[in-house]
Amino acid sequence: MRAGYALSGYDGCIAEARHHAVAFLEKAETDRHLPVPARARDLTQLVVSELVTNARKYAPGPVLLELRISACAVDVVVWDSDPSVPAARAADPDRIGQHGLEIVEAVTEALFTEQEPVGKRITARIALSDASSSDIARR
């Protein structure tokens, strides 16, 4: 199951993206009978929020959000117009802000970036099974 959403990139698009994520996961549960644990639901909202926030902050214009779900994982895909590949900064407890990508890397099973003819596409995979949460905790 998959769904795509075009976001304006302006105020309110981050909350709108989280709303789409929740509705998508609810639809997966009701229509496709895919169980979505609360942990996966919370992490999906967090990842959507962080990736759309970064797109809004660093790339002008619209943001595209695609959500995909299988029996094993939720994929959050965010496209923006900035071709620069982001990199998580070194851990620094004194730094205020700019921890979004670090957080996404810590809570996802996989994270990769593809440069496009225009912009980039970032995909984050969130495991649906609670077994992966111990792997995440070790990171």
Buried (B, 14 or more C-beta within 10 A) or exposed (E): EEBEBEBEBEEEBBEBBBBBBEEBBEBBBEEEEBEBEEBBBEBBBBBBBBBBBBBBBEBEBBBBBBBBBBEEBBBBBBBBBBEEEBEBEEEEEEEEEEBBBBBBBEBBBEBEBEEEEEBBBBBBBBBBBEEBBEEBEEE
